[in-house]
Amino acid sequence: MYKYCLECDWHASTAAGYTEHEVSKAAIEHFVETGHTVDSLRLPPPVVIEN
Ligand SMILES: [Zn+2]
């Protein structure tokens, strides 16, 4: 899961080692603190490249 702010460069991602719960919580905290709109993106599963 990837969450990002539409109004500043804030973002949080499970790719950075956070759990989905932590990313969601961080997004809510950013919204509460700044009133900014946070949008989210589902990360696609890793692509397996076959030869
Ligand atoms: Zn923001």
mmCIF file of the protein (N, C-alpha, C, O) and its ligand, coordinates in Angstrom:
data_MODEL
# 
_entry.id   MODEL 
# 
loop_
_entity.id 
_entity.type 
_entity.pdbx_number_of_molecules 
1 polymer     1 
2 non-polymer 1 
# 
_entity_poly.entity_id                      1 
_entity_poly.type                           'polypeptide(L)' 
_entity_poly.nstd_linkage                   no 
_entity_poly.nstd_monomer                   no 
_entity_poly.pdbx_seq_one_letter_code       MYKYCLECDWHASTAAGYTEHEVSKAAIEHFVETGHTVDSLRLPPPVVIEN 
_entity_poly.pdbx_seq_one_letter_code_can   MYKYCLECDWHASTAAGYTEHEVSKAAIEHFVETGHTVDSLRLPPPVVIEN 
_entity_poly.pdbx_strand_id                 A 
# 
loop_
_entity_poly_seq.entity_id 
_entity_poly_seq.num 
_entity_poly_seq.mon_id 
_entity_poly_seq.hetero 
1 1  MET n 
1 2  TYR n 
1 3  LYS n 
1 4  TYR n 
1 5  CYS n 
1 6  LEU n 
1 7  GLU n 
1 8  CYS n 
1 9  ASP n 
1 10 TRP n 
1 11 HIS n 
1 12 ALA n 
1 13 SER n 
1 14 THR n 
1 15 ALA n 
1 16 ALA n 
1 17 GLY n 
1 18 TYR n 
1 19 THR n 
1 20 GLU n 
1 21 HIS n 
1 22 GLU n 
1 23 VAL n 
1 24 SER n 
1 25 LYS n 
1 26 ALA n 
1 27 ALA n 
1 28 ILE n 
1 29 GLU n 
1 30 HIS n 
1 31 PHE n 
1 32 VAL n 
1 33 GLU n 
1 34 THR n 
1 35 GLY n 
1 36 HIS n 
1 37 THR n 
1 38 VAL n 
1 39 ASP n 
1 40 SER n 
1 41 LEU n 
1 42 ARG n 
1 43 LEU n 
1 44 PRO n 
1 45 PRO n 
1 46 PRO n 
1 47 VAL n 
1 48 VAL n 
1 49 ILE n 
1 50 GLU n 
1 51 ASN n 
# 
loop_
_struct_asym.id 
_struct_asym.entity_id 
A 1 
B 2 
# 
loop_
_chem_comp.id 
_chem_comp.type 
_chem_comp.mon_nstd_flag 
ALA 'L-peptide linking' y 
ARG 'L-peptide linking' y 
ASN 'L-peptide linking' y 
ASP 'L-peptide linking' y 
CYS 'L-peptide linking' y 
GLU 'L-peptide linking' y 
GLY 'peptide linking'   y 
HIS 'L-peptide linking' y 
ILE 'L-peptide linking' y 
LEU 'L-peptide linking' y 
LYS 'L-peptide linking' y 
MET 'L-peptide linking' y 
PHE 'L-peptide linking' y 
PRO 'L-peptide linking' y 
SER 'L-peptide linking' y 
THR 'L-peptide linking' y 
TRP 'L-peptide linking' y 
TYR 'L-peptide linking' y 
VAL 'L-peptide linking' y 
ZN  non-polymer         . 
# 
_pdbx_entity_nonpoly.entity_id   2 
_pdbx_entity_nonpoly.name        ? 
_pdbx_entity_nonpoly.comp_id     ZN 
# 
_pdbx_nonpoly_scheme.asym_id         B 
_pdbx_nonpoly_scheme.entity_id       2 
_pdbx_nonpoly_scheme.mon_id          ZN 
_pdbx_nonpoly_scheme.ndb_seq_num     1 
_pdbx_nonpoly_scheme.pdb_seq_num     101 
_pdbx_nonpoly_scheme.auth_seq_num    101 
_pdbx_nonpoly_scheme.pdb_mon_id      ZN 
_pdbx_nonpoly_scheme.auth_mon_id     ZN 
_pdbx_nonpoly_scheme.pdb_strand_id   A 
_pdbx_nonpoly_scheme.pdb_ins_code    . 
# 
loop_
_atom_site.group_PDB 
_atom_site.id 
_atom_site.type_symbol 
_atom_site.label_atom_id 
_atom_site.label_alt_id 
_atom_site.label_comp_id 
_atom_site.label_asym_id 
_atom_site.label_entity_id 
_atom_site.label_seq_id 
_atom_site.pdbx_PDB_ins_code 
_atom_site.Cartn_x 
_atom_site.Cartn_y 
_atom_site.Cartn_z 
_atom_site.occupancy 
_atom_site.B_iso_or_equiv 
_atom_site.pdbx_formal_charge 
_atom_site.auth_seq_id 
_atom_site.auth_comp_id 
_atom_site.auth_asym_id 
_atom_site.auth_atom_id 
_atom_site.pdbx_PDB_model_num 
ATOM   1   N  N  . MET A 1 1  ? 0.843  -1.188  0.000   1.00 0.00 ? 1   MET A N  1 
ATOM   2   C  CA . MET A 1 1  ? 0.000  0.000   0.000   1.00 0.00 ? 1   MET A CA 1 
ATOM   3   C  C  . MET A 1 1  ? 0.883  1.244   0.000   1.00 0.00 ? 1   MET A C  1 
ATOM   4   O  O  . MET A 1 1  ? 1.912  1.303   0.673   1.00 0.00 ? 1   MET A O  1 
ATOM   5   N  N  . TYR A 1 2  ? 0.453  2.224   -0.767  1.00 0.00 ? 2   TYR A N  1 
ATOM   6   C  CA . TYR A 1 2  ? 1.187  3.487   -0.859  1.00 0.00 ? 2   TYR A CA 1 
ATOM   7   C  C  . TYR A 1 2  ? 0.193  4.608   -0.647  1.00 0.00 ? 2   TYR A C  1 
ATOM   8   O  O  . TYR A 1 2  ? -0.825 4.670   -1.337  1.00 0.00 ? 2   TYR A O  1 
ATOM   9   N  N  . LYS A 1 3  ? 0.469  5.491   0.290   1.00 0.00 ? 3   LYS A N  1 
ATOM   10  C  CA . LYS A 1 3  ? -0.415 6.630   0.518   1.00 0.00 ? 3   LYS A CA 1 
ATOM   11  C  C  . LYS A 1 3  ? 0.387  7.894   0.314   1.00 0.00 ? 3   LYS A C  1 
ATOM   12  O  O  . LYS A 1 3  ? 1.544  7.994   0.722   1.00 0.00 ? 3   LYS A O  1 
ATOM   13  N  N  . TYR A 1 4  ? -0.263 8.874   -0.336  1.00 0.00 ? 4   TYR A N  1 
ATOM   14  C  CA . TYR A 1 4  ? 0.444  10.113  -0.624  1.00 0.00 ? 4   TYR A CA 1 
ATOM   15  C  C  . TYR A 1 4  ? -0.505 11.288  -0.485  1.00 0.00 ? 4   TYR A C  1 
ATOM   16  O  O  . TYR A 1 4  ? -1.722 11.155  -0.613  1.00 0.00 ? 4   TYR A O  1 
ATOM   17  N  N  . CYS A 1 5  ? 0.085  12.433  -0.220  1.00 0.00 ? 5   CYS A N  1 
ATOM   18  C  CA . CYS A 1 5  ? -0.682 13.646  -0.028  1.00 0.00 ? 5   CYS A CA 1 
ATOM   19  C  C  . CYS A 1 5  ? -0.859 14.361  -1.361  1.00 0.00 ? 5   CYS A C  1 
ATOM   20  O  O  . CYS A 1 5  ? 0.068  14.447  -2.167  1.00 0.00 ? 5   CYS A O  1 
ATOM   21  N  N  . LEU A 1 6  ? -2.083 14.876  -1.578  1.00 0.00 ? 6   LEU A N  1 
ATOM   22  C  CA . LEU A 1 6  ? -2.352 15.606  -2.815  1.00 0.00 ? 6   LEU A CA 1 
ATOM   23  C  C  . LEU A 1 6  ? -1.881 17.052  -2.714  1.00 0.00 ? 6   LEU A C  1 
ATOM   24  O  O  . LEU A 1 6  ? -1.843 17.769  -3.714  1.00 0.00 ? 6   LEU A O  1 
ATOM   25  N  N  . GLU A 1 7  ? -1.524 17.477  -1.507  1.00 0.00 ? 7   GLU A N  1 
ATOM   26  C  CA . GLU A 1 7  ? -1.229 18.899  -1.310  1.00 0.00 ? 7   GLU A CA 1 
ATOM   27  C  C  . GLU A 1 7  ? 0.204  19.212  -0.893  1.00 0.00 ? 7   GLU A C  1 
ATOM   28  O  O  . GLU A 1 7  ? 0.622  20.369  -0.935  1.00 0.00 ? 7   GLU A O  1 
ATOM   29  N  N  . CYS A 1 8  ? 0.948  18.207  -0.497  1.00 0.00 ? 8   CYS A N  1 
ATOM   30  C  CA . CYS A 1 8  ? 2.375  18.395  -0.233  1.00 0.00 ? 8   CYS A CA 1 
ATOM   31  C  C  . CYS A 1 8  ? 3.077  17.105  -0.619  1.00 0.00 ? 8   CYS A C  1 
ATOM   32  O  O  . CYS A 1 8  ? 2.449  16.208  -1.182  1.00 0.00 ? 8   CYS A O  1 
ATOM   33  N  N  . ASP A 1 9  ? 4.361  16.994  -0.329  1.00 0.00 ? 9   ASP A N  1 
ATOM   34  C  CA . ASP A 1 9  ? 5.075  15.798  -0.803  1.00 0.00 ? 9   ASP A CA 1 
ATOM   35  C  C  . ASP A 1 9  ? 5.120  14.666  0.219   1.00 0.00 ? 9   ASP A C  1 
ATOM   36  O  O  . ASP A 1 9  ? 5.959  13.770  0.127   1.00 0.00 ? 9   ASP A O  1 
ATOM   37  N  N  . TRP A 1 10 ? 4.203  14.714  1.204   1.00 0.00 ? 10  TRP A N  1 
ATOM   38  C  CA . TRP A 1 10 ? 4.144  13.640  2.205   1.00 0.00 ? 10  TRP A CA 1 
ATOM   39  C  C  . TRP A 1 10 ? 3.728  12.315  1.546   1.00 0.00 ? 10  TRP A C  1 
ATOM   40  O  O  . TRP A 1 10 ? 2.880  12.293  0.654   1.00 0.00 ? 10  TRP A O  1 
ATOM   41  N  N  . HIS A 1 11 ? 4.331  11.231  1.996   1.00 0.00 ? 11  HIS A N  1 
ATOM   42  C  CA . HIS A 1 11 ? 3.890  9.925   1.546   1.00 0.00 ? 11  HIS A CA 1 
ATOM   43  C  C  . HIS A 1 11 ? 4.348  8.863   2.529   1.00 0.00 ? 11  HIS A C  1 
ATOM   44  O  O  . HIS A 1 11 ? 5.288  9.080   3.295   1.00 0.00 ? 11  HIS A O  1 
ATOM   45  N  N  . ALA A 1 12 ? 3.696  7.733   2.507   1.00 0.00 ? 12  ALA A N  1 
ATOM   46  C  CA . ALA A 1 12 ? 4.085  6.594   3.329   1.00 0.00 ? 12  ALA A CA 1 
ATOM   47  C  C  . ALA A 1 12 ? 3.802  5.344   2.517   1.00 0.00 ? 12  ALA A C  1 
ATOM   48  O  O  . ALA A 1 12 ? 2.820  5.275   1.777   1.00 0.00 ? 12  ALA A O  1 
ATOM   49  N  N  . SER A 1 13 ? 4.665  4.369   2.663   1.00 0.00 ? 13  SER A N  1 
ATOM   50  C  CA . SER A 1 13 ? 4.521  3.174   1.842   1.00 0.00 ? 13  SER A CA 1 
ATOM   51  C  C  . SER A 1 13 ? 4.940  1.924   2.593   1.00 0.00 ? 13  SER A C  1 
ATOM   52  O  O  . SER A 1 13 ? 5.881  1.948   3.387   1.00 0.00 ? 13  SER A O  1 
ATOM   53  N  N  . THR A 1 14 ? 4.246  0.853   2.340   1.00 0.00 ? 14  THR A N  1 
ATOM   54  C  CA . THR A 1 14 ? 4.645  -0.424  2.930   1.00 0.00 ? 14  THR A CA 1 
ATOM   55  C  C  . THR A 1 14 ? 5.980  -0.876  2.331   1.00 0.00 ? 14  THR A C  1 
ATOM   56  O  O  . THR A 1 14 ? 6.670  -1.720  2.902   1.00 0.00 ? 14  THR A O  1 
ATOM   57  N  N  . ALA A 1 15 ? 6.336  -0.304  1.170   1.00 0.00 ? 15  ALA A N  1 
ATOM   58  C  CA . ALA A 1 15 ? 7.621  -0.640  0.561   1.00 0.00 ? 15  ALA A CA 1 
ATOM   59  C  C  . ALA A 1 15 ? 8.786  -0.132  1.406   1.00 0.00 ? 15  ALA A C  1 
ATOM   60  O  O  . ALA A 1 15 ? 9.913  -0.606  1.265   1.00 0.00 ? 15  ALA A O  1 
ATOM   61  N  N  . ALA A 1 16 ? 8.513  0.840   2.289   1.00 0.00 ? 16  ALA A N  1 
ATOM   62  C  CA . ALA A 1 16 ? 9.563  1.388   3.160   1.00 0.00 ? 16  ALA A CA 1 
ATOM   63  C  C  . ALA A 1 16 ? 9.686  0.588   4.452   1.00 0.00 ? 16  ALA A C  1 
ATOM   64  O  O  . ALA A 1 16 ? 10.435 0.977   5.348   1.00 0.00 ? 16  ALA A O  1 
ATOM   65  N  N  . GLY A 1 17 ? 8.963  -0.519  4.560   1.00 0.00 ? 17  GLY A N  1 
ATOM   66  C  CA . GLY A 1 17 ? 9.097  -1.388  5.718   1.00 0.00 ? 17  GLY A CA 1 
ATOM   67  C  C  . GLY A 1 17 ? 8.009  -1.223  6.767   1.00 0.00 ? 17  GLY A C  1 
ATOM   68  O  O  . GLY A 1 17 ? 8.059  -1.864  7.817   1.00 0.00 ? 17  GLY A O  1 
ATOM   69  N  N  . TYR A 1 18 ? 7.019  -0.367  6.493   1.00 0.00 ? 18  TYR A N  1 
ATOM   70  C  CA . TYR A 1 18 ? 5.909  -0.189  7.417   1.00 0.00 ? 18  TYR A CA 1 
ATOM   71  C  C  . TYR A 1 18 ? 4.814  -1.205  7.128   1.00 0.00 ? 18  TYR A C  1 
ATOM   72  O  O  . TYR A 1 18 ? 4.676  -1.687  6.003   1.00 0.00 ? 18  TYR A O  1 
ATOM   73  N  N  . THR A 1 19 ? 4.033  -1.525  8.165   1.00 0.00 ? 19  THR A N  1 
ATOM   74  C  CA . THR A 1 19 ? 2.886  -2.391  7.943   1.00 0.00 ? 19  THR A CA 1 
ATOM   75  C  C  . THR A 1 19 ? 1.750  -1.549  7.360   1.00 0.00 ? 19  THR A C  1 
ATOM   76  O  O  . THR A 1 19 ? 1.787  -0.321  7.427   1.00 0.00 ? 19  THR A O  1 
ATOM   77  N  N  . GLU A 1 20 ? 0.739  -2.214  6.786   1.00 0.00 ? 20  GLU A N  1 
ATOM   78  C  CA . GLU A 1 20 ? -0.409 -1.487  6.242   1.00 0.00 ? 20  GLU A CA 1 
ATOM   79  C  C  . GLU A 1 20 ? -1.091 -0.674  7.327   1.00 0.00 ? 20  GLU A C  1 
ATOM   80  O  O  . GLU A 1 20 ? -1.568 0.434   7.083   1.00 0.00 ? 20  GLU A O  1 
ATOM   81  N  N  . HIS A 1 21 ? -1.133 -1.243  8.543   1.00 0.00 ? 21  HIS A N  1 
ATOM   82  C  CA . HIS A 1 21 ? -1.748 -0.543  9.666   1.00 0.00 ? 21  HIS A CA 1 
ATOM   83  C  C  . HIS A 1 21 ? -0.990 0.743   9.976   1.00 0.00 ? 21  HIS A C  1 
ATOM   84  O  O  . HIS A 1 21 ? -1.606 1.780   10.222  1.00 0.00 ? 21  HIS A O  1 
ATOM   85  N  N  . GLU A 1 22 ? 0.325  0.685   9.967   1.00 0.00 ? 22  GLU A N  1 
ATOM   86  C  CA . GLU A 1 22 ? 1.143  1.868   10.258  1.00 0.00 ? 22  GLU A CA 1 
ATOM   87  C  C  . GLU A 1 22 ? 0.983  2.931   9.180   1.00 0.00 ? 22  GLU A C  1 
ATOM   88  O  O  . GLU A 1 22 ? 0.925  4.124   9.477   1.00 0.00 ? 22  GLU A O  1 
ATOM   89  N  N  . VAL A 1 23 ? 0.912  2.489   7.925   1.00 0.00 ? 23  VAL A N  1 
ATOM   90  C  CA . VAL A 1 23 ? 0.746  3.432   6.820   1.00 0.00 ? 23  VAL A CA 1 
ATOM   91  C  C  . VAL A 1 23 ? -0.609 4.132   6.932   1.00 0.00 ? 23  VAL A C  1 
ATOM   92  O  O  . VAL A 1 23 ? -0.700 5.347   6.753   1.00 0.00 ? 23  VAL A O  1 
ATOM   93  N  N  . SER A 1 24 ? -1.664 3.362   7.229   1.00 0.00 ? 24  SER A N  1 
ATOM   94  C  CA . SER A 1 24 ? -2.999 3.942   7.391   1.00 0.00 ? 24  SER A CA 1 
ATOM   95  C  C  . SER A 1 24 ? -3.025 4.936   8.537   1.00 0.00 ? 24  SER A C  1 
ATOM   96  O  O  . SER A 1 24 ? -3.605 6.016   8.425   1.00 0.00 ? 24  SER A O  1 
ATOM   97  N  N  . LYS A 1 25 ? -2.397 4.565   9.630   1.00 0.00 ? 25  LYS A N  1 
ATOM   98  C  CA . LYS A 1 25 ? -2.369 5.428   10.806  1.00 0.00 ? 25  LYS A CA 1 
ATOM   99  C  C  . LYS A 1 25 ? -1.613 6.721   10.510  1.00 0.00 ? 25  LYS A C  1 
ATOM   100 O  O  . LYS A 1 25 ? -2.046 7.804   10.903  1.00 0.00 ? 25  LYS A O  1 
ATOM   101 N  N  . ALA A 1 26 ? -0.490 6.602   9.819   1.00 0.00 ? 26  ALA A N  1 
ATOM   102 C  CA . ALA A 1 26 ? 0.308  7.774   9.467   1.00 0.00 ? 26  ALA A CA 1 
ATOM   103 C  C  . ALA A 1 26 ? -0.486 8.711   8.558   1.00 0.00 ? 26  ALA A C  1 
ATOM   104 O  O  . ALA A 1 26 ? -0.392 9.931   8.688   1.00 0.00 ? 26  ALA A O  1 
ATOM   105 N  N  . ALA A 1 27 ? -1.269 8.140   7.639   1.00 0.00 ? 27  ALA A N  1 
ATOM   106 C  CA . ALA A 1 27 ? -2.075 8.943   6.724   1.00 0.00 ? 27  ALA A CA 1 
ATOM   107 C  C  . ALA A 1 27 ? -3.150 9.713   7.484   1.00 0.00 ? 27  ALA A C  1 
ATOM   108 O  O  . ALA A 1 27 ? -3.400 10.886  7.209   1.00 0.00 ? 27  ALA A O  1 
ATOM   109 N  N  . ILE A 1 28 ? -3.781 9.038   8.443   1.00 0.00 ? 28  ILE A N  1 
ATOM   110 C  CA . ILE A 1 28 ? -4.812 9.693   9.255   1.00 0.00 ? 28  ILE A CA 1 
ATOM   111 C  C  . ILE A 1 28 ? -4.185 10.814  10.084  1.00 0.00 ? 28  ILE A C  1 
ATOM   112 O  O  . ILE A 1 28 ? -4.751 11.902  10.197  1.00 0.00 ? 28  ILE A O  1 
ATOM   113 N  N  . GLU A 1 29 ? -3.033 10.545  10.652  1.00 0.00 ? 29  GLU A N  1 
ATOM   114 C  CA . GLU A 1 29 ? -2.344 11.570  11.447  1.00 0.00 ? 29  GLU A CA 1 
ATOM   115 C  C  . GLU A 1 29 ? -1.972 12.771  10.587  1.00 0.00 ? 29  GLU A C  1 
ATOM   116 O  O  . GLU A 1 29 ? -2.091 13.912  11.035  1.00 0.00 ? 29  GLU A O  1 
ATOM   117 N  N  . HIS A 1 30 ? -1.523 12.529  9.357   1.00 0.00 ? 30  HIS A N  1 
ATOM   118 C  CA . HIS A 1 30 ? -1.180 13.635  8.462   1.00 0.00 ? 30  HIS A CA 1 
ATOM   119 C  C  . HIS A 1 30 ? -2.430 14.469  8.160   1.00 0.00 ? 30  HIS A C  1 
ATOM   120 O  O  . HIS A 1 30 ? -2.379 15.698  8.149   1.00 0.00 ? 30  HIS A O  1 
ATOM   121 N  N  . PHE A 1 31 ? -3.528 13.796  7.921   1.00 0.00 ? 31  PHE A N  1 
ATOM   122 C  CA . PHE A 1 31 ? -4.783 14.498  7.648   1.00 0.00 ? 31  PHE A CA 1 
ATOM   123 C  C  . PHE A 1 31 ? -5.223 15.331  8.855   1.00 0.00 ? 31  PHE A C  1 
ATOM   124 O  O  . PHE A 1 31 ? -5.620 16.487  8.714   1.00 0.00 ? 31  PHE A O  1 
ATOM   125 N  N  . VAL A 1 32 ? -5.145 14.724  10.045  1.00 0.00 ? 32  VAL A N  1 
ATOM   126 C  CA . VAL A 1 32 ? -5.569 15.417  11.267  1.00 0.00 ? 32  VAL A CA 1 
ATOM   127 C  C  . VAL A 1 32 ? -4.688 16.645  11.534  1.00 0.00 ? 32  VAL A C  1 
ATOM   128 O  O  . VAL A 1 32 ? -5.175 17.705  11.929  1.00 0.00 ? 32  VAL A O  1 
ATOM   129 N  N  . GLU A 1 33 ? -3.385 16.475  11.310  1.00 0.00 ? 33  GLU A N  1 
ATOM   130 C  CA . GLU A 1 33 ? -2.446 17.554  11.608  1.00 0.00 ? 33  GLU A CA 1 
ATOM   131 C  C  . GLU A 1 33 ? -2.507 18.691  10.594  1.00 0.00 ? 33  GLU A C  1 
ATOM   132 O  O  . GLU A 1 33 ? -2.348 19.856  10.957  1.00 0.00 ? 33  GLU A O  1 
ATOM   133 N  N  . THR A 1 34 ? -2.736 18.358  9.325   1.00 0.00 ? 34  THR A N  1 
ATOM   134 C  CA . THR A 1 34 ? -2.612 19.367  8.276   1.00 0.00 ? 34  THR A CA 1 
ATOM   135 C  C  . THR A 1 34 ? -3.925 19.668  7.559   1.00 0.00 ? 34  THR A C  1 
ATOM   136 O  O  . THR A 1 34 ? -4.056 20.727  6.944   1.00 0.00 ? 34  THR A O  1 
ATOM   137 N  N  . GLY A 1 35 ? -4.896 18.762  7.624   1.00 0.00 ? 35  GLY A N  1 
ATOM   138 C  CA . GLY A 1 35 ? -6.136 18.927  6.865   1.00 0.00 ? 35  GLY A CA 1 
ATOM   139 C  C  . GLY A 1 35 ? -5.957 18.609  5.395   1.00 0.00 ? 35  GLY A C  1 
ATOM   140 O  O  . GLY A 1 35 ? -6.859 18.836  4.588   1.00 0.00 ? 35  GLY A O  1 
ATOM   141 N  N  . HIS A 1 36 ? -4.785 18.081  5.047   1.00 0.00 ? 36  HIS A N  1 
ATOM   142 C  CA . HIS A 1 36 ? -4.522 17.751  3.644   1.00 0.00 ? 36  HIS A CA 1 
ATOM   143 C  C  . HIS A 1 36 ? -5.272 16.486  3.232   1.00 0.00 ? 36  HIS A C  1 
ATOM   144 O  O  . HIS A 1 36 ? -5.604 15.637  4.059   1.00 0.00 ? 36  HIS A O  1 
ATOM   145 N  N  . THR A 1 37 ? -5.524 16.392  1.948   1.00 0.00 ? 37  THR A N  1 
ATOM   146 C  CA . THR A 1 37 ? -6.174 15.207  1.400   1.00 0.00 ? 37  THR A CA 1 
ATOM   147 C  C  . THR A 1 37 ? -5.125 14.155  1.068   1.00 0.00 ? 37  THR A C  1 
ATOM   148 O  O  . THR A 1 37 ? -4.191 14.413  0.309   1.00 0.00 ? 37  THR A O  1 
ATOM   149 N  N  . VAL A 1 38 ? -5.287 12.975  1.639   1.00 0.00 ? 38  VAL A N  1 
ATOM   150 C  CA . VAL A 1 38 ? -4.349 11.885  1.376   1.00 0.00 ? 38  VAL A CA 1 
ATOM   151 C  C  . VAL A 1 38 ? -5.047 10.850  0.504   1.00 0.00 ? 38  VAL A C  1 
ATOM   152 O  O  . VAL A 1 38 ? -6.148 10.395  0.815   1.00 0.00 ? 38  VAL A O  1 
ATOM   153 N  N  . ASP A 1 39 ? -4.398 10.493  -0.578  1.00 0.00 ? 39  ASP A N  1 
ATOM   154 C  CA . ASP A 1 39 ? -4.936 9.480   -1.475  1.00 0.00 ? 39  ASP A CA 1 
ATOM   155 C  C  . ASP A 1 39 ? -4.083 8.221   -1.344  1.00 0.00 ? 39  ASP A C  1 
ATOM   156 O  O  . ASP A 1 39 ? -2.932 8.277   -0.913  1.00 0.00 ? 39  ASP A O  1 
ATOM   157 N  N  . SER A 1 40 ? -4.659 7.102   -1.718  1.00 0.00 ? 40  SER A N  1 
ATOM   158 C  CA . SER A 1 40 ? -3.893 5.866   -1.590  1.00 0.00 ? 40  SER A CA 1 
ATOM   159 C  C  . SER A 1 40 ? -3.883 5.083   -2.885  1.00 0.00 ? 40  SER A C  1 
ATOM   160 O  O  . SER A 1 40 ? -4.740 5.231   -3.757  1.00 0.00 ? 40  SER A O  1 
ATOM   161 N  N  . LEU A 1 41 ? -2.897 4.268   -2.959  1.00 0.00 ? 41  LEU A N  1 
ATOM   162 C  CA . LEU A 1 41 ? -2.654 3.499   -4.169  1.00 0.00 ? 41  LEU A CA 1 
ATOM   163 C  C  . LEU A 1 41 ? -2.326 2.092   -3.705  1.00 0.00 ? 41  LEU A C  1 
ATOM   164 O  O  . LEU A 1 41 ? -1.521 1.897   -2.794  1.00 0.00 ? 41  LEU A O  1 
ATOM   165 N  N  . ARG A 1 42 ? -2.950 1.124   -4.333  1.00 0.00 ? 42  ARG A N  1 
ATOM   166 C  CA . ARG A 1 42 ? -2.590 -0.268  -4.051  1.00 0.00 ? 42  ARG A CA 1 
ATOM   167 C  C  . ARG A 1 42 ? -1.376 -0.600  -4.889  1.00 0.00 ? 42  ARG A C  1 
ATOM   168 O  O  . ARG A 1 42 ? -1.398 -0.439  -6.109  1.00 0.00 ? 42  ARG A O  1 
ATOM   169 N  N  . LEU A 1 43 ? -0.311 -1.065  -4.245  1.00 0.00 ? 43  LEU A N  1 
ATOM   170 C  CA . LEU A 1 43 ? 0.851  -1.461  -5.021  1.00 0.00 ? 43  LEU A CA 1 
ATOM   171 C  C  . LEU A 1 43 ? 0.548  -2.791  -5.703  1.00 0.00 ? 43  LEU A C  1 
ATOM   172 O  O  . LEU A 1 43 ? 0.040  -3.716  -5.070  1.00 0.00 ? 43  LEU A O  1 
ATOM   173 N  N  . PRO A 1 44 ? 0.856  -2.882  -6.975  1.00 0.00 ? 44  PRO A N  1 
ATOM   174 C  CA . PRO A 1 44 ? 0.651  -4.167  -7.654  1.00 0.00 ? 44  PRO A CA 1 
ATOM   175 C  C  . PRO A 1 44 ? 1.617  -5.196  -7.087  1.00 0.00 ? 44  PRO A C  1 
ATOM   176 O  O  . PRO A 1 44 ? 2.677  -4.838  -6.572  1.00 0.00 ? 44  PRO A O  1 
ATOM   177 N  N  . PRO A 1 45 ? 1.257  -6.470  -7.179  1.00 0.00 ? 45  PRO A N  1 
ATOM   178 C  CA . PRO A 1 45 ? 2.190  -7.498  -6.702  1.00 0.00 ? 45  PRO A CA 1 
ATOM   179 C  C  . PRO A 1 45 ? 3.458  -7.457  -7.532  1.00 0.00 ? 45  PRO A C  1 
ATOM   180 O  O  . PRO A 1 45 ? 3.432  -7.030  -8.686  1.00 0.00 ? 45  PRO A O  1 
ATOM   181 N  N  . PRO A 1 46 ? 4.561  -7.892  -6.960  1.00 0.00 ? 46  PRO A N  1 
ATOM   182 C  CA . PRO A 1 46 ? 5.819  -7.883  -7.715  1.00 0.00 ? 46  PRO A CA 1 
ATOM   183 C  C  . PRO A 1 46 ? 5.685  -8.684  -9.005  1.00 0.00 ? 46  PRO A C  1 
ATOM   184 O  O  . PRO A 1 46 ? 5.089  -9.761  -9.034  1.00 0.00 ? 46  PRO A O  1 
ATOM   185 N  N  . VAL A 1 47 ? 6.248  -8.138  -10.052 1.00 0.00 ? 47  VAL A N  1 
ATOM   186 C  CA . VAL A 1 47 ? 6.168  -8.812  -11.339 1.00 0.00 ? 47  VAL A CA 1 
ATOM   187 C  C  . VAL A 1 47 ? 7.304  -9.826  -11.440 1.00 0.00 ? 47  VAL A C  1 
ATOM   188 O  O  . VAL A 1 47 ? 8.471  -9.514  -11.205 1.00 0.00 ? 47  VAL A O  1 
ATOM   189 N  N  . VAL A 1 48 ? 6.930  -11.024 -11.790 1.00 0.00 ? 48  VAL A N  1 
ATOM   190 C  CA . VAL A 1 48 ? 7.945  -12.072 -11.988 1.00 0.00 ? 48  VAL A CA 1 
ATOM   191 C  C  . VAL A 1 48 ? 8.333  -12.074 -13.463 1.00 0.00 ? 48  VAL A C  1 
ATOM   192 O  O  . VAL A 1 48 ? 7.501  -12.286 -14.345 1.00 0.00 ? 48  VAL A O  1 
ATOM   193 N  N  . ILE A 1 49 ? 9.592  -11.837 -13.698 1.00 0.00 ? 49  ILE A N  1 
ATOM   194 C  CA . ILE A 1 49 ? 10.057 -11.812 -15.089 1.00 0.00 ? 49  ILE A CA 1 
ATOM   195 C  C  . ILE A 1 49 ? 10.594 -13.191 -15.455 1.00 0.00 ? 49  ILE A C  1 
ATOM   196 O  O  . ILE A 1 49 ? 11.515 -13.721 -14.834 1.00 0.00 ? 49  ILE A O  1 
ATOM   197 N  N  . GLU A 1 50 ? 9.986  -13.735 -16.472 1.00 0.00 ? 50  GLU A N  1 
ATOM   198 C  CA . GLU A 1 50 ? 10.414 -15.055 -16.921 1.00 0.00 ? 50  GLU A CA 1 
ATOM   199 C  C  . GLU A 1 50 ? 11.198 -14.943 -18.216 1.00 0.00 ? 50  GLU A C  1 
ATOM   200 O  O  . GLU A 1 50 ? 10.843 -14.178 -19.112 1.00 0.00 ? 50  GLU A O  1 
ATOM   201 N  N  . ASN A 1 51 ? 12.233 -15.693 -18.295 1.00 0.00 ? 51  ASN A N  1 
ATOM   202 C  CA . ASN A 1 51 ? 13.038 -15.674 -19.524 1.00 0.00 ? 51  ASN A CA 1 
ATOM   203 C  C  . ASN A 1 51 ? 12.413 -16.547 -20.588 1.00 0.00 ? 51  ASN A C  1 
ATOM   204 O  O  . ASN A 1 51 ? 12.949 -16.655 -21.690 1.00 0.00 ? 51  ASN A O  1 
HETATM 205 ZN ZN . ZN  B 2 .  ? 0.216  17.042  3.075   1.00 0.00 2 101 ZN  A ZN 1 
# 
